[in-house]
């Protein structure tokens, strides 16, 4: 399928102004995101003159969207930060080509692009004077299906001033059965690891849903059990979050 055949339905769905990039995510048009068009005819003409395999949109005031860009593959600390704050960052979140995440938020006036948010490499803001690839238009997975939330301004405060999340409880209801469940996950053989981790996540999600277990603490327990079973840390994180999110819907 031609890129334009993906771009036009995506534009109809989102209303975003669009332009095109090459495989290295560089704009193919001379003025880059300044050439983005908000009309069907303009997008067609732009593609005819400056085609590219990737669809992109300008962030910030032009689209009304600010994106929190998490590079989870190159920077594991960024992935850990995201999973720790996932409950506070509930918004439309799209997987990227590099197995990272784009968290879409409503753009607040004056917000500009920033790198290494709060001093953590791999966490960037794409806002005014920036752009992102529209991975959703290319069929990449939606990690969190949710309305686009207002921009969380606590992200812009320094780590020591950021409102702290409630501490995870040192003990949880029925510790013995939970410990047994986690041992069952850790003992999983090849071919069983993800399925056991997901099943255990669904069991813990029941307690999260009823407010008897902290969600971040449950995710940490599941991630640890998954890595003990031999899963890569990022894969264990994804499976755990998928189970916890699915049961909370």
N, C-alpha and C positions, 0 to 999 in steps of 0.2 A: 504494500500500500504506500502511495506517495505521501510525503510529509504533509502536503497541503490538505490531503484527505483526512488527516488526523487533526490538523490545526483548526479547520473550520468548525467541526463539531465541538471541539474544546472551547473555542471562542464563544460559540452559541451558548454553551453551558455556563461559562464563567464570566463572560463579558470582558475578559482581560485584553488589553492591547498586546499584539504578538509581533515577534520578529523571528529570525532564524539564525542558527549557529552551526558551525562545523562539528566534527566528531570530538574536537578538543574543547568544545564549549565556547569557542570564540565567535562573535557575530560575523556574519557573512556580508552585511551591509556596511557602507562606509561610516555611518554615524552610530552604529551599534544600536543600543536600546532606544536612542532618540529617534530611530526610524520606525519604531513599533507603530502599528496601525490598529485602530479600534473599529474598523469597518471591514466587512467581508471583501468588498472590492479592493480596499487598500492592502489587505493581507494577501490576496491573490496576486496583485501587482508586485508586491514586495517579494513574494516567493518566485515569481517569474523572472524578476531582475536579479535577485540575490538568493537563490535557493540554498537550502542546507538541510541536513538530516535531523537536526534537533530543533524543537520548538522552544521558545523562551518568552518571558514577559518581564517588563521592567517592574521592579519593586518600588515601594514608596507611594508617593501621592498619585503617580500615574495609574496605578492599578488598585490602590487602596489596601495593598497587602504588604506587610513586613514579614520576612521569613527568618526564623531561627534555624540556621544551617548547622547540623551536627555531623561532623566527620568521624564516624564511629570506628572505621577500619584502621585509619592511620593513627588515630589518637584514642586508645582505649579509655583514657581518663575522661574524655568527652562523653563516651557511651555510659560510663559509670555515673557521671553527673546527670545525664539525661534520665536514666532509670530511677535515680534517687529522687528526681523532681517530677517524674512523669504525671503524678496525680495533680500537681499544680500547673501543668502545661497541657491540660486536656483541650485540644483543638484539632482541627484537620491536620493530619500528619501523613506525609507521603514518603515512601522509600525512594532512595536515589540509586543511580547506576553503581555507585561505589559502596552500596550497602550502608549508607548513612540515612539521615532523615531530614526532611524539610517540614518544619512546624509553621503553619500559616496562621498569622494573626492580623487583626485589623490595624492598619498603619496609623500611628498617632502623628500629628503634625510635628515636623522638625526632626524626626528620628532619621539618622543617617547610618550608613554602613560602618560596621565595627568588626575587628578581628580579635580573636583570643578573649572573648567575653569573660569578665571576672578573672582574667589571667590564665584561663584554661585554653590551651591550644586545641583547635578543632571545633570550637563553638563560635560561630560568627553570626552577625546580623546583616541581612540584606534588606535595605530600606531605600531612602532617597539616594539617587545616583548609583543604583545597583540593579542587578537583574539575577534571575535564576532560570535554570532549565525547567520546563513544565513536564516533569517526569510522569505526572498523572496522565498527561495526554498521550504518552508513549506506553501506557499500560502497566506502569510500575505499581506495586501493591500499595494500597492505603493502609497504613499501620494503625491509624486512629480515625474512624469515621465519626466526625463530630462537626458542629457548626464552627465557623471561624471565630475564635474568641477575641475579646479586646486584648491589646498588648499588655503583658504583665510588667508593670513598671519596676517591680522589685528586681528584675533582671539587671537594671542599670545601676543598682546600688553596689557598693563594694561588698565582698563576702562577709566582712565582719559586721556590716550594718544591715545585711539582708535579714528579713524576718525568718527566724528559724522554724523549721518544721517540728511538729510535736515529736519528741523522742520516741523511738520504737520501744515498746515495752520489753523489759528483760525476760519476762515470762509470758506465756500465752496460755489460753485455756487448753486443758487436756494435753499437757506437754508430752506425756508418755506416748500417746497415740500419734502425735505429730512427729515425734522422733522416730517412731517405728515406720511411719509413712516415708520419711526422708531417707531412712536407711534402705528401704525397699527401692527407692529411686537410685541411690548411690550404688546399689548392687546390680543394677540393670546390665545386661549383656548387650553386645552389639546388635543393633536392630530393634532394641527395646527401649533405648534411652529416651528418645523424644516422646514416645507414647506414654511411658511411665511418668515422665516429668509433667507432661500435659495433664494426665489424669490426676496426679497429685495436686497440680495447680488448681484444678477445678474443685477439688475437695477443700483446699485452703480458701478458695474464693468464696465458698459458702460462709465461712467465718468472717471474711472481710466484708461481705455484703451485709451481714448482721451486726457489724460494728464491734465484733469481739476480737478482731485481729487487725493490726496495722498493715496497710497494703504494702508499704515500702519494706517492712520487716518480712512479710510473707514472700515478696519477690527475692529478697536477699537469701532467705532460707532455701528457696527453690533453686536459685542460681548456684548456690554452694553445693547442693546435692547433685545438680546436673553436671557440674565440673568434676565432682568426685567420681561420677559414673564414666567420665571420659569425654563429655561434650566440650567443644570450644566455649569459652566464656560468653562470647557474643551470641552464639546459638542457644545456649542455656537461657540467657536473658530474654531472647525473643520468644522462646517457647513458654517460659514462665509468664511473661506479660500477656501473651496471646490467651493463655488459659484464664488468667485473672480477669482480663478485660471481657472475654466472651461471657463469663458467668455473671459479670456485674451489669451487663446490658439490660 
